Amino acid sequence: MKASFVVLFALGIVFLTPAAANAQGAAPVRLADLEAEALRAHPAIEASARMVDAKRARVAQARALPDPQLSIGYMGDPAPFDVQVGDPSSYRTIGVMQEIPYPGKLALRGRIAAKEAEAETWNTEAVRRRILAEVRMTFFEMASVDKALEITARNKDLLEKFARIAEERYKVGQGLQQDVLRAQVEVSRILQRLTVLRQRRGALEAQMNSLLFRAPDTPIGALAPMEKSPLVYSLDELLEHAVSSSPEIRRQERLIEQSQLAMDLARKEYYPDFSIGWDYQQRPQMPEMYGLRFTVNLPFFQRKKRDAMVNEAGQMQASARQMREAMRTELLWKVKEQYLAARASDDLLALYAKAVVPQSTLALESSLSSYQTGAIDFLSVITNFTTVLDYEISYYEELASHQKALARMEEITGVPLVEPQATPGVTPESGKEVRQP
């Protein structure tokens, strides 16, 4: 019987070492490949790019003169364009007219449209960053669930062996029936956990497929190992980058500039627009006549209207400035929140790897030895066993939380934080610095 426990404990040690790399079968799915596919296929990015093109097309429209007007008319018989012979007041006429806005208005309208298009380009950047962050966070969550499935499945096999040994001890009078029942209950609990994890994996797979613009049931194979990316920037550096490169703030600044141009345009509405027209008139048995017309509107008759336009532009500019400050405040809070989350996860990862998991493993080893001699009951062994299981799964959940915090900060600041290559990290299996596969 003692040999059986030695074999079981050896299996436990194998379990607590890193899983072997996927040497056979399909290559693991890499995060970089998923990112590239999402950027290429996601319709939100394409839709935003098309919106930029649409708003750029408005610039030429805003700078163009109003359409010229053509007028054709007659005065004479009821028949269309039939003049009355011998009546000098009868005529046929044709004319053209071109409206010309006050100098500077068209240029300002073009610049306003250009600022709007420029603001939309930053919106496209925000969409791109958001899609990348969602892909990364989904990948890290899936990697954590995959690791939990792997750990739980191996523990199920080991726990089933524990249950069989408890049964053998009970048969020969060395154990209790409650030990057998307790082991069976724990096996059922692990089966329940596996069911929940598989459901979670399926939901995350569907979420990833939506980000890749695939069918929801498209299978996603084994993922490449989740690697811990170091946080090499200070909080002040990240806050500075957040303010200087945030797409939302950059977009708002373009809108502030647009509102200033709108203010300048509103002030020009106090000045008149012009129209120039040319006319040709044909009269029966009379010399042909030509005419030139020059017209101007009189804006001082509607001064209150112009005052309201200026006031509206001023209020829009003030609103845009306040919105920028609100965005800036929110961004600073979000960066600090994710920075503190990443630092806390970093500390917890080191605690799990160097203390919690090794100590709980030693406790399990000690309880196994004590159970063989009858010093403790089977419940203590099971308790230590589930503790090791929970702590190791928690390590990978915390690793996913660390990576997701970095992904969120990268979305906000634009600073590369999620490393595509392997970096030195601490694993709960060894409790020391290793280079992950």
Buried (B, 14 or more C-beta within 10 A) or exposed (E): EEEBBEEBBEBBEEBBEEBEEBEEEEEEBBBEEBBEBBEEBBEBBBEBBEBBEEBBEBBEEBBEEEEEEEEEEBBBEEEEEEBBEEBEEBBBBBBEBBBBBBEEBBBBBBBBBBBBBBBBBBBBBBBBBBBBBBBBBBBBBBBBBBBBBBBBBBBBEBBBBBBBBBBBBBEEEEBBEEBBBBBBEBBEEBEEBBEEBEEBBEBBBBBBBBBBBBEEEEEBEBBBBBBBBEBEBEBEEBBBBBBEBBBBBBBBBBBBBBBBBBBBBBBBBBBEBBBBBEBEBBBBEBEEEEEEEEEEBEBEEBEEEBEEBBEEBBEBBEEBBEBBEEBBEEBBEBBBEBBEBBBBBBEBBBBBBBEBBBBBBEBBBBBBBBBBEEEBBBBBBBBBBBBBBEBBBBBBBBBBBBBBBBBBBBBBBBBEBBBEEBEEBBBBBBBEEBEBE
